[in-house]
Amino acid sequence: AQSVTQPDIHITVSEGASLELRCNYSYGATPYLFWYVQSPGQGLQLLLKYFSGDTLVQGIKGFEAEFKRSQSSFNLRKPSVHWSDAAEYFCAVGAGSSNTGKLIFGQGTTLQVKP
Amino acid sequence: EADIYQTPRYLVIGTGKKITLECSQTMGHDKMYWYQQDPGMELHLIHYSYGVNSTEKGDLSSESTVSRIRTEHFPLTLESARPSHTSQYLCASSGLGELFFGEGSRLTVL
C-alpha cells in the first residue's frame, strides 16, 4: 500500500539558515511526488512536483527537492529560510499523472522560523 | 492564483442538523475532490468526481455524500451532523498535473 512518512513533526530554524524537510514514501511503481505548503487558515499551495526526468526539481519561493529512488525519499530544501516560510508542509504521492488529485499525504511538518 | 471557492469558511452547528459545504471552481476542471483534515494530521481523500454525474468514495470512509450536477460545482452534504464530523474539509480540483485547493471549511459540531 502507498504511504508517506514525514519523520519530523515540528522543526524550528533561524531566519537565514538552511532548511531540509524529510519525506519517505512507499510505492510499488514510479511515484509521482509533490510538496505542498499550508499557511494557517488557508488551503494548500503546490510548491513543486516530480513526475520524471531530472531528479532535482525546482519549485516556487526558492524551494527545491531531490528524488532519490534508492532511498525512497523526496526531501525538500531551501538554502535560506525567510520568516514568511513558517507554515505546515505536506509531502504527497500520487498514482500517476492521470490521478494527480488522488494523493496520499504525509502527516505534515510544522516549520517555525526564529528571528 | 487558484479559482476555487468554499463556503462557509467556518461553521458551528448542533448535533443532528443537516449541512451542506459548497465548493465551486471556475477553471473548467473535470476532476474535483474532497479531502478531510483533522488538526495536526494528514489529509484523507473522502470523495472525488471525474465529471458531471460521476462521484466515487475515497480512501477514508465518510458519512457525507456529494453530488456533481454541474462541472463547476461539487457540494458535500451531511444529513445529520455529529461531533465526530468536526474537522476541516478541503475541496480541490485538478488540471495540468496540479491539484488546486480551496481555503477549506472548518466544521464544528457541538
Chai-1 contact restraints between the chains, C-beta under 6 A:
chainA,res_idxA,chainB,res_idxB,connection_type,confidence,min_distance_angstrom,max_distance_angstrom,comment,restraint_id
A,Q42,B,E103,contact,1.0,0.0,6.0,A-B,restraint_1
A,G43,B,L90,contact,1.0,0.0,6.0,A-B,restraint_2
A,G43,B,F101,contact,1.0,0.0,6.0,A-B,restraint_3
A,G43,B,G102,contact,1.0,0.0,6.0,A-B,restraint_4
A,G43,B,E103,contact,1.0,0.0,6.0,A-B,restraint_5
A,G43,B,G104,contact,1.0,0.0,6.0,A-B,restraint_6
A,L44,B,F101,contact,1.0,0.0,6.0,A-B,restraint_7
A,L46,B,E98,contact,1.0,0.0,6.0,A-B,restraint_8
A,S97,B,G97,contact,1.0,0.0,6.0,A-B,restraint_9
A,T100,B,S94,contact,1.0,0.0,6.0,A-B,restraint_10
A,T100,B,G97,contact,1.0,0.0,6.0,A-B,restraint_11
A,T100,B,L99,contact,1.0,0.0,6.0,A-B,restraint_12
A,G101,B,K31,contact,1.0,0.0,6.0,A-B,restraint_13
A,G101,B,Y33,contact,1.0,0.0,6.0,A-B,restraint_14
A,G101,B,S94,contact,1.0,0.0,6.0,A-B,restraint_15
A,G101,B,L99,contact,1.0,0.0,6.0,A-B,restraint_16
A,K102,B,L45,contact,1.0,0.0,6.0,A-B,restraint_17
A,F105,B,E42,contact,1.0,0.0,6.0,A-B,restraint_18
A,F105,B,L43,contact,1.0,0.0,6.0,A-B,restraint_19
A,G106,B,E42,contact,1.0,0.0,6.0,A-B,restraint_20
A,Q107,B,E42,contact,1.0,0.0,6.0,A-B,restraint_21
